[in-house]
Amino acid sequence: MLFIDLPSEILGIIFQAALDNAAVPSNVLRVCQLFHHMGTECLYTHLRFTTPEQLHLFAISRAPTKPHIVPRSVTVDLTGKQDRDVFLCLYQTLKKCEWLAMKARIPDAIEDPRLKRLSLRMHSYTTGNKAIELLADGLRAVSPDTFEWTGPDPDHHFSTAIIAPVASTLFKQFTSWSELREIKVTNISFRTGSDPQGTFPPLIEDLPSLRTLYIGQATFLHPQSVAGMFCQGRMMKMGQVRLVDAYSESIWGPRLRRSDVEKAARTLCDTAEQDAVVARIKRVVTCEKKTERIMGGDRVEGSHILD
């Protein structure tokens, strides 16, 4: 079989790998007409940034007034990089994606040219209000189907990449993304305070489009915040919630177990809906152990499922 006879799906994977590993990605496009055609689509549809400078250069680059190819996914991997202005660079990039989608939009077209996937692998670094406002404004510029933010450290290294003020901003923004179906966040710390009534608000008030939620290496995740997502008819289409190495306090405290979420639901829900909500939690929520401590903390032997 000739290279050109391969299915387009396989060719796309090959070109994406070639572009990701090329020192000068545009050189790949110069091999032949096929490489130029498919490589151009991969290069400008699925954007990958590994330095804040790349984000900035993309944001200030010139673009055609009627772009034929627009970003459909953006990956920002700043592993090993430190930059206090990263939220400014990210804001500029997402606003540029919004502008390109607006210019490419055709009235009455079936396909929407908006950004579909946003993936971040970096530290949030700052608690400053201005930086967090820039993050919020940048996130408001897009409306992805899939969102992912993971820490840049190895899996066995328990660290916090998303600090509590940033986590709060992030989860507020989720409810405005009407097409959001998948969320994955790891290395995250939540706020420790409750509302004036002494209860913890739901992580996400309601998001009918959401199907899967993955939270890993989390601290100060209160079971009421998880249970509250299922009360009062919320999240009826949610198919899976995975809580992996999630702690209700610090990492020296207990891991979150599904029974904790069930108990929290019984305290939050009206008597009439308690049984139905608990049944949904049993069906949808799984609490898991992934990384074990060498010593101390909530050690789990045997099954990785925490009922």
VMD Tcl script that draws the C-alpha trace (Angstrom):
set ca {
  {0.00 0.00 0.00}
  {1.28 3.43 -0.94}
  {1.51 6.20 1.64}
  {-1.14 8.24 -0.18}
  {-3.54 5.27 -0.04}
  {-3.72 5.30 3.76}
  {-7.04 6.42 5.30}
  {-7.18 10.14 6.01}
  {-7.62 9.46 9.75}
  {-4.27 7.62 9.87}
  {-2.57 10.23 7.70}
  {-3.79 12.91 10.08}
  {-2.19 11.14 13.06}
  {1.09 10.73 11.16}
  {1.19 14.37 10.11}
  {0.33 15.59 13.60}
  {3.20 13.55 15.09}
  {5.60 14.81 12.40}
  {4.62 18.43 13.00}
  {4.81 18.11 16.80}
  {8.38 16.76 16.62}
  {9.74 18.97 13.83}
  {12.14 21.79 14.76}
  {10.60 23.87 11.95}
  {7.09 22.44 11.37}
  {6.55 24.40 8.16}
  {9.39 22.39 6.53}
  {7.12 19.33 6.58}
  {4.68 21.17 4.30}
  {7.33 21.58 1.58}
  {7.83 17.87 0.83}
  {5.01 17.49 -1.70}
  {1.48 18.64 -2.49}
  {-0.13 15.99 -0.27}
  {2.09 16.97 2.67}
  {1.24 20.62 2.10}
  {-2.50 20.02 1.90}
  {-2.87 17.75 4.93}
  {-0.03 19.28 6.93}
  {-1.45 22.77 6.60}
  {-4.76 21.63 8.02}
  {-3.05 19.84 10.94}
  {-0.64 22.69 11.64}
  {-3.23 25.45 11.76}
  {-6.21 23.48 13.07}
  {-4.55 21.86 16.09}
  {-2.27 24.40 17.72}
  {0.36 23.43 20.28}
  {2.34 25.96 22.32}
  {5.26 25.12 24.59}
  {6.45 28.60 25.61}
  {4.69 31.86 26.57}
  {6.60 33.54 23.72}
  {4.87 31.27 21.20}
  {1.49 32.26 22.62}
  {2.38 35.93 22.28}
  {3.71 35.58 18.72}
  {0.54 33.78 17.63}
  {-1.61 36.48 19.18}
  {0.14 39.30 17.30}
  {0.54 37.44 14.00}
  {-1.28 38.67 10.91}
  {-4.25 36.66 9.71}
  {-6.38 36.77 6.55}
  {-9.63 38.67 6.79}
  {-11.46 35.51 5.64}
  {-9.55 32.55 7.07}
  {-10.26 29.16 5.51}
  {-8.62 27.24 8.37}
  {-9.21 28.15 12.00}
  {-7.97 26.65 15.29}
  {-10.18 23.80 16.50}
  {-7.94 22.73 19.37}
  {-5.33 24.53 21.45}
  {-2.78 22.76 23.65}
  {-0.58 24.78 25.98}
  {2.19 22.70 27.59}
  {4.46 24.83 29.75}
  {6.19 21.97 31.57}
  {9.42 23.32 33.04}
  {8.56 26.91 32.11}
  {7.86 29.77 34.51}
  {6.30 33.05 33.46}
  {4.23 35.33 35.67}
  {2.53 36.81 32.59}
  {1.26 33.46 31.32}
  {-2.41 34.41 31.81}
  {-1.90 37.52 29.68}
  {-0.39 35.40 26.90}
  {-3.19 32.85 27.22}
  {-5.82 35.61 27.14}
  {-4.31 37.06 23.94}
  {-4.26 33.63 22.29}
  {-7.88 32.77 23.13}
  {-9.07 36.19 21.98}
  {-7.25 35.61 18.68}
  {-9.02 32.25 18.33}
  {-12.34 34.01 18.97}
  {-11.55 36.60 16.30}
  {-10.57 33.96 13.74}
  {-13.75 31.96 14.40}
  {-15.85 35.10 14.01}
  {-14.20 35.95 10.68}
  {-14.62 32.39 9.38}
  {-18.26 32.03 10.45}
  {-20.70 31.68 7.56}
  {-24.39 32.55 8.11}
  {-26.67 29.47 8.25}
  {-23.68 27.11 8.01}
  {-24.04 23.74 9.76}
  {-20.44 23.66 10.99}
  {-19.47 26.14 13.70}
  {-15.79 27.22 13.39}
  {-15.37 27.74 17.15}
  {-12.57 26.19 19.21}
  {-13.61 22.66 20.22}
  {-10.83 21.58 22.59}
  {-8.69 23.47 25.11}
  {-5.90 21.62 26.93}
  {-3.58 23.22 29.49}
  {-0.59 21.68 31.22}
  {0.92 24.31 33.47}
  {0.93 25.98 36.89}
  {-1.46 28.81 37.66}
  {1.34 30.62 39.57}
  {-0.53 33.68 40.79}
  {-3.28 34.77 43.15}
  {-3.36 38.33 41.83}
  {-6.83 39.63 40.94}
  {-5.67 41.14 37.64}
  {-4.16 37.86 36.42}
  {-7.25 35.88 37.42}
  {-9.47 38.42 35.61}
  {-7.35 37.95 32.49}
  {-7.86 34.19 32.77}
  {-11.62 34.64 33.14}
  {-11.80 37.02 30.16}
  {-9.77 34.62 28.03}
  {-11.98 31.66 28.92}
  {-15.10 33.68 28.11}
  {-13.77 34.15 24.58}
  {-14.16 30.45 23.77}
  {-16.72 27.70 24.29}
  {-15.07 24.28 23.90}
  {-16.58 20.80 23.93}
  {-13.61 19.42 25.86}
  {-11.53 21.11 28.54}
  {-8.44 19.74 30.27}
  {-6.03 21.30 32.76}
  {-3.40 19.03 34.30}
  {-0.31 19.75 36.35}
  {3.12 19.62 34.68}
  {4.71 17.42 37.36}
  {4.99 13.60 37.07}
  {1.96 11.62 38.22}
  {3.71 10.29 41.31}
  {4.53 13.82 42.48}
  {1.52 15.20 44.36}
  {1.52 18.94 43.72}
  {-0.95 21.78 43.31}
  {-0.95 23.40 39.87}
  {-4.42 25.01 40.06}
  {-4.70 27.07 43.23}
  {-8.05 27.67 44.93}
  {-8.84 31.19 43.56}
  {-8.12 29.99 40.01}
  {-10.16 26.82 40.57}
  {-13.13 28.93 41.68}
  {-12.92 31.08 38.54}
  {-12.56 27.99 36.37}
  {-15.62 26.17 37.69}
  {-17.76 29.32 37.43}
  {-16.79 29.58 33.77}
  {-17.77 25.99 33.02}
  {-21.48 26.79 33.42}
  {-21.33 29.33 30.57}
  {-19.91 26.83 28.06}
  {-23.15 25.47 26.68}
  {-21.50 22.74 24.54}
  {-19.06 21.46 27.17}
  {-19.14 17.65 27.36}
  {-15.86 16.60 28.99}
  {-13.84 18.11 31.85}
  {-10.55 16.85 33.24}
  {-8.71 18.78 35.96}
  {-5.88 17.53 38.14}
  {-3.46 18.90 40.74}
  {-6.16 21.22 42.01}
  {-7.05 22.77 45.36}
  {-10.52 24.03 46.20}
  {-11.70 26.72 48.60}
  {-12.15 25.61 52.20}
  {-15.05 27.88 53.21}
  {-18.77 27.13 53.19}
  {-21.67 29.50 52.51}
  {-23.46 31.38 55.34}
  {-25.83 28.43 55.83}
  {-22.87 26.15 56.58}
  {-23.12 24.09 53.41}
  {-20.72 23.86 50.50}
  {-22.13 24.93 47.11}
  {-22.14 22.49 44.17}
  {-18.95 22.33 42.15}
  {-21.05 23.07 39.06}
  {-24.53 24.51 39.49}
  {-25.94 22.93 36.35}
  {-24.57 22.11 32.93}
  {-26.95 19.95 30.85}
  {-24.35 19.24 28.16}
  {-21.75 17.76 30.52}
  {-21.19 14.00 30.23}
  {-17.90 13.24 32.02}
  {-16.00 14.91 34.87}
  {-12.55 13.77 36.01}
  {-10.89 15.32 39.06}
  {-7.49 14.01 40.12}
  {-5.00 14.88 42.86}
  {-7.44 17.27 44.50}
  {-7.40 18.74 48.00}
  {-10.19 20.33 50.04}
  {-12.88 18.80 47.83}
  {-15.86 18.63 50.18}
  {-18.33 15.78 49.56}
  {-21.24 18.26 49.69}
  {-19.75 20.05 46.66}
  {-19.90 16.79 44.71}
  {-23.30 15.66 46.01}
  {-24.83 19.08 45.33}
  {-24.34 18.62 41.60}
  {-26.98 15.88 41.63}
  {-29.63 17.49 43.84}
  {-32.71 19.35 42.56}
  {-32.61 17.63 39.17}
  {-29.17 18.88 38.20}
  {-26.83 17.10 35.78}
  {-29.42 14.62 34.55}
  {-27.29 13.63 31.54}
  {-24.04 13.21 33.44}
  {-22.61 9.77 32.65}
  {-19.45 9.56 34.74}
  {-17.73 11.39 37.59}
  {-14.28 10.07 38.54}
  {-12.58 11.37 41.68}
  {-9.01 10.05 41.71}
  {-6.81 10.71 44.73}
  {-9.27 13.36 45.89}
  {-9.01 14.49 49.51}
  {-11.69 16.22 51.54}
  {-8.95 18.05 53.45}
  {-5.17 18.18 52.93}
  {-3.21 15.19 51.65}
  {-2.66 14.20 55.29}
  {-6.41 13.82 55.76}
  {-8.86 11.22 54.45}
  {-9.43 10.44 50.79}
  {-12.91 11.08 49.47}
  {-15.06 7.95 49.26}
  {-18.33 7.45 47.44}
  {-20.08 6.75 50.75}
  {-19.08 10.27 51.86}
  {-20.81 11.70 48.80}
  {-23.91 9.58 49.45}
  {-24.10 10.78 53.07}
  {-23.69 14.38 51.94}
  {-26.55 13.94 49.44}
  {-28.89 12.78 52.22}
  {-28.13 15.94 54.21}
  {-28.63 18.23 51.19}
  {-31.60 16.75 49.35}
  {-35.26 16.84 50.22}
  {-36.64 13.58 51.60}
  {-38.63 12.97 48.41}
  {-35.54 12.93 46.17}
  {-32.94 11.39 48.50}
  {-33.23 7.82 47.27}
  {-33.18 8.79 43.60}
  {-30.16 11.07 44.04}
  {-28.21 8.48 46.01}
  {-29.00 5.88 43.34}
  {-27.63 8.23 40.66}
  {-24.48 8.83 42.70}
  {-23.96 5.06 43.03}
  {-24.34 4.71 39.28}
  {-22.27 7.70 38.16}
  {-19.62 8.52 40.78}
  {-16.46 6.51 41.39}
  {-13.76 7.41 43.91}
  {-10.37 5.88 43.20}
  {-6.89 5.50 44.60}
  {-4.08 5.94 42.09}
  {-0.96 7.12 43.88}
  {-0.08 5.67 47.27}
  {2.03 7.45 49.87}
  {5.26 5.83 51.06}
  {4.22 6.50 54.62}
  {1.47 8.31 56.54}
  {-1.80 9.73 55.27}
  {-4.85 7.73 54.17}
  {-3.28 4.51 52.94}
  {-5.50 2.10 51.04}
  {-4.77 -1.59 50.68}
  {-6.34 -3.86 48.10}
  {-8.90 -2.43 45.66}
  {-8.29 0.97 44.08}
  {-12.03 1.70 44.20}
  {-13.04 3.61 47.31}
  {-16.65 2.83 48.17}
}
mol new
graphics top color blue
foreach p $ca { graphics top sphere $p radius 0.5 }
foreach p [lrange $ca 0 end-1] q [lrange $ca 1 end] { graphics top cylinder $p $q radius 0.2 }
display resetview
